[in-house]
Amino acid sequence: MRVKGVVREVSMDPNVASPTLAQPVRIGSVAATADRTSGSIVSWRALLRGAAALDMALLLGAGILLHDREPLGLAVLIGLGLWLLRLRGGLAGTILLALVCADVAAFMVPAAVTNAAFGASMTSLVLPGALGLVSVTGLLASIASRMRWTDSALTRWAPLVLVVAAGLVFVGLVLAGIGSGQRSQAAMQPTTLVLAAEGLKFSPATLSGTSGQITVRMANHDLFWHTFTIDALNVDLRVPVGAEQSITFAAPPGSYTFYCAIPCHESIGMRGTIAVR
């Protein structure tokens, strides 16, 4: 009698063990299985998910409170990365989260260090510091989660050590900011022009002054760095998160365009005009 389908030859020798059919393995579960069996106290993948979720919460909160679209967009990208992390081993999600964490860290870490050095307010120190350290942790975890590690005490404790180290750095950063105190602000001269960056816009967008030496004092109320840049006068003032900076430059009579030199900021409206009489 003919039997349709796959026919396997089975030995009738009683000393030969019965064949065992291989159980199907889902490709998407390979990374998760390896993650569970890595032996780490806290797995790199779990650390990446935790750091990304905390980053997303901080960015959402900052975007809502500061009315800033940029952190809201980054929070959406992190949410997409967390979703992609569940698909096909999570490679696409890992790459996306690594890129977002690298971008946030590149802005927040220098901002936190600068604000701590100049004794900025706690609000200007805590948020950039938290975002910077969480993003660095997420970036390192995204890289480590794709590497093969030998089982040892060092590799088992490494993720937890990274979390503790980040926490200690954050505490040290806050204490350094408190110790430096509030920097004394120099009295503004009558010719000082006051400018603010908030919601990815300059306020006011039009400035006026007299020819000669002009001082511009700019406050950054957004979550990311901004600049006050005038190409025609070789002016480039960089202002960290939550900080205020001043610059004095010589300007002959004329009309000049100033803008934010951070990529994409000028194209979404961060530009204005200064008229020198």
C-alpha positions as CSV (number, residue, x, y, z in Angstrom):
1,M,0.0,0.0,0.0
2,R,1.4,3.4,-1.0
3,V,1.4,6.1,1.7
4,K,1.4,9.8,0.6
5,G,3.7,12.2,2.3
6,V,7.2,11.9,3.7
7,V,8.4,8.4,4.4
8,R,11.2,7.9,7.0
9,E,13.2,4.6,7.3
10,V,12.9,3.3,10.8
11,S,15.2,0.6,12.1
12,M,13.5,-2.4,13.6
13,D,16.5,-3.2,15.7
14,P,15.3,-3.0,19.3
15,N,18.8,-1.8,20.4
16,V,18.4,1.4,18.4
17,A,16.6,4.2,20.1
18,S,13.4,5.4,18.5
19,P,13.9,8.5,16.3
20,T,12.8,11.8,17.8
21,L,11.3,14.5,15.6
22,A,12.9,17.9,16.0
23,Q,10.7,20.5,17.5
24,P,10.1,23.6,15.4
25,V,12.1,26.7,16.4
26,R,10.8,30.1,15.8
27,I,13.4,32.4,14.4
28,G,12.2,35.4,16.3
29,S,12.6,33.6,19.6
30,V,16.3,32.8,19.2
31,A,17.5,36.1,20.6
32,A,15.0,36.0,23.5
33,T,16.1,32.5,24.4
34,A,19.8,33.5,24.3
35,D,18.9,36.5,26.4
36,R,17.2,34.4,29.1
37,T,20.1,31.9,29.2
38,S,23.0,34.3,29.2
39,G,23.4,34.0,33.0
40,S,23.5,37.8,33.6
41,I,22.0,39.2,36.8
42,V,20.4,41.8,34.5
43,S,20.5,41.0,30.8
44,W,21.7,43.5,28.3
45,R,18.5,43.3,26.4
46,A,16.4,44.0,29.5
47,L,18.7,46.9,30.3
48,L,18.2,48.3,26.8
49,R,14.4,48.0,27.1
50,G,14.5,49.7,30.6
51,A,16.8,52.5,29.5
52,A,14.8,53.1,26.3
53,A,11.5,53.2,28.2
54,L,12.9,55.7,30.8
55,D,14.3,57.8,28.0
56,M,11.0,57.9,26.2
57,A,9.2,58.9,29.5
58,L,11.7,61.7,30.1
59,L,11.4,63.0,26.5
60,L,7.6,62.9,26.6
61,G,7.5,64.8,29.8
62,A,10.0,67.4,28.6
63,G,8.3,67.8,25.3
64,I,4.9,68.4,27.0
65,L,6.2,70.8,29.7
66,L,8.4,72.8,27.4
67,H,6.1,72.7,24.3
68,D,9.0,71.3,22.3
69,R,8.3,69.1,19.3
70,E,11.8,67.7,19.0
71,P,11.8,65.5,22.2
72,L,8.3,64.4,21.3
73,G,9.5,63.2,17.9
74,L,12.4,61.3,19.6
75,A,10.0,59.7,22.0
76,V,8.0,58.4,19.1
77,L,11.1,57.0,17.5
78,I,12.0,55.2,20.8
79,G,8.5,53.7,21.0
80,L,8.9,52.4,17.4
81,G,12.3,51.0,18.4
82,L,10.8,49.2,21.4
83,W,8.2,47.6,19.1
84,L,10.8,46.6,16.5
85,L,12.8,45.0,19.3
86,R,10.2,42.3,19.5
87,L,10.4,41.3,15.8
88,R,12.9,39.0,14.1
89,G,15.5,38.9,16.9
90,G,15.2,42.7,17.4
91,L,18.1,43.8,15.2
92,A,16.1,46.7,13.6
93,G,14.9,47.8,17.0
94,T,18.4,47.6,18.5
95,I,19.9,49.7,15.7
96,L,17.1,52.4,15.9
97,L,17.4,52.6,19.7
98,A,21.2,52.9,19.5
99,L,20.9,55.8,17.0
100,V,18.4,57.7,19.1
101,C,20.3,57.1,22.3
102,A,23.5,58.3,20.6
103,D,21.8,61.4,19.3
104,V,20.3,62.3,22.7
105,A,23.6,61.6,24.5
106,A,25.5,63.8,22.1
107,F,23.4,66.8,23.1
108,M,22.6,66.1,26.8
109,V,26.0,65.0,28.2
110,P,27.8,68.2,27.1
111,A,24.8,70.3,28.2
112,A,24.8,68.7,31.7
113,V,28.6,69.1,32.1
114,T,28.5,72.8,31.0
115,N,25.5,73.6,33.2
116,A,27.2,72.0,36.2
117,A,30.4,73.9,35.6
118,F,28.5,77.2,35.4
119,G,26.2,76.5,38.4
120,A,23.0,76.5,36.4
121,S,19.6,75.8,38.1
122,M,18.8,72.3,39.2
123,T,16.1,72.1,36.5
124,S,18.7,72.9,33.9
125,L,21.0,70.3,35.4
126,V,18.9,67.3,36.4
127,L,17.0,66.8,33.2
128,P,20.0,66.9,30.8
129,G,22.0,64.9,33.2
130,A,19.3,62.2,33.5
131,L,18.7,62.0,29.8
132,G,22.4,62.0,29.0
133,L,23.3,59.1,31.4
134,V,20.2,57.1,30.5
135,S,21.0,57.5,26.8
136,V,24.6,56.4,27.3
137,T,23.4,53.4,29.2
138,G,21.0,52.5,26.5
139,L,23.7,53.0,23.8
140,L,26.1,50.7,25.6
141,A,23.4,48.1,26.3
142,S,22.3,48.1,22.6
143,I,25.9,47.3,21.5
144,A,26.5,44.7,24.3
145,S,23.2,43.0,23.5
146,R,24.4,42.0,20.0
147,M,27.7,40.6,21.2
148,R,28.6,37.1,22.3
149,W,29.9,36.9,25.8
150,T,31.6,34.1,27.6
151,D,30.0,33.1,30.9
152,S,31.9,34.6,33.8
153,A,31.4,36.6,36.9
154,L,32.4,39.8,35.1
155,T,29.9,39.4,32.3
156,R,27.1,38.3,34.6
157,W,27.5,41.5,36.7
158,A,28.5,43.9,34.0
159,P,25.0,45.3,33.2
160,L,24.2,45.9,36.9
161,V,27.6,47.5,37.4
162,L,26.8,49.9,34.4
163,V,23.5,50.9,36.0
164,V,25.2,51.6,39.4
165,A,28.0,53.5,37.8
166,A,25.5,55.7,35.8
167,G,23.6,56.4,39.1
168,L,26.8,57.4,40.9
169,V,27.9,59.7,38.0
170,F,24.4,61.4,38.1
171,V,24.6,62.0,41.8
172,G,28.2,63.4,41.4
173,L,27.0,65.7,38.7
174,V,24.2,67.1,40.8
175,L,26.5,67.6,43.8
176,A,29.0,69.3,41.6
177,G,26.3,71.6,40.3
178,I,25.2,72.4,43.8
179,G,28.7,73.0,45.0
180,S,29.5,75.4,42.2
181,G,26.6,77.6,43.3
182,Q,24.7,80.0,41.1
183,R,27.1,82.0,38.9
184,S,26.8,85.7,39.4
185,Q,25.3,87.3,36.4
186,A,27.0,90.5,35.1
187,A,24.7,93.5,34.8
188,M,23.5,93.9,31.3
189,Q,24.7,97.0,29.5
190,P,22.1,99.3,27.9
191,T,23.2,98.1,24.4
192,T,22.6,94.4,25.3
193,L,19.9,92.7,23.1
194,V,17.9,90.0,24.9
195,L,16.9,86.9,22.9
196,A,15.2,83.6,23.8
197,A,14.9,80.3,22.1
198,E,11.7,78.4,23.0
199,G,9.6,75.9,21.1
200,L,12.1,75.8,18.3
201,K,11.6,79.6,17.7
202,F,13.5,82.8,18.4
203,S,11.7,85.4,20.5
204,P,11.8,88.1,19.3
205,A,12.6,87.2,15.7
206,T,13.6,90.8,15.0
207,L,16.4,92.7,16.8
208,S,17.7,96.2,16.4
209,G,20.8,98.0,17.6
210,T,23.3,100.7,16.9
211,S,26.5,100.2,15.0
212,G,29.7,99.4,16.8
213,Q,29.9,96.9,19.6
214,I,26.7,94.9,20.1
215,T,26.0,92.4,22.9
216,V,23.4,89.7,22.5
217,R,22.3,87.6,25.5
218,M,20.4,84.5,24.6
219,A,18.5,82.1,26.9
220,N,17.7,78.6,25.8
221,H,14.4,77.3,27.2
222,D,14.3,74.2,25.0
223,L,15.6,70.7,25.7
224,F,18.3,70.7,23.1
225,W,21.2,73.0,22.3
226,H,20.7,76.1,20.1
227,T,23.0,78.6,18.5
228,F,22.9,82.3,17.6
229,T,24.8,82.4,14.4
230,I,25.4,85.3,11.9
231,D,27.6,84.1,9.1
232,A,28.2,87.6,7.7
233,L,29.7,88.7,11.0
234,N,31.4,85.4,12.0
235,V,29.2,85.2,15.1
236,D,28.5,81.7,16.5
237,L,27.1,81.6,20.1
238,R,26.3,78.1,21.4
239,V,23.8,77.9,24.3
240,P,23.3,74.6,26.2
241,V,20.0,73.4,27.6
242,G,18.4,75.7,30.1
243,A,21.4,78.1,30.0
244,E,22.1,81.7,29.1
245,Q,25.1,82.9,27.2
246,S,26.3,86.3,25.9
247,I,28.4,87.4,23.0
248,T,29.8,90.8,22.0
249,F,30.7,91.5,18.4
250,A,31.3,94.5,16.0
251,A,28.6,95.2,13.5
252,P,28.6,97.9,10.9
253,P,25.2,99.4,9.8
254,G,23.1,97.0,7.8
255,S,20.6,94.1,8.1
256,Y,21.8,90.7,9.1
257,T,20.1,87.3,9.3
258,F,20.7,85.2,12.4
259,Y,19.7,81.5,12.7
260,C,20.3,78.3,14.7
261,A,23.1,76.2,13.2
262,I,21.9,72.9,14.8
263,P,21.0,70.6,11.8
264,C,17.4,71.1,10.7
265,H,16.6,73.9,13.2
266,E,16.8,76.7,10.6
267,S,14.6,74.9,8.2
268,I,11.8,74.6,10.7
269,G,11.8,78.3,11.5
270,M,14.7,79.2,13.8
271,R,15.9,82.3,12.1
272,G,15.5,86.0,12.5
273,T,16.9,89.5,11.5
274,I,19.0,92.0,13.3
275,A,18.9,95.6,12.0
276,V,22.0,97.7,12.8
277,R,21.6,101.5,12.4
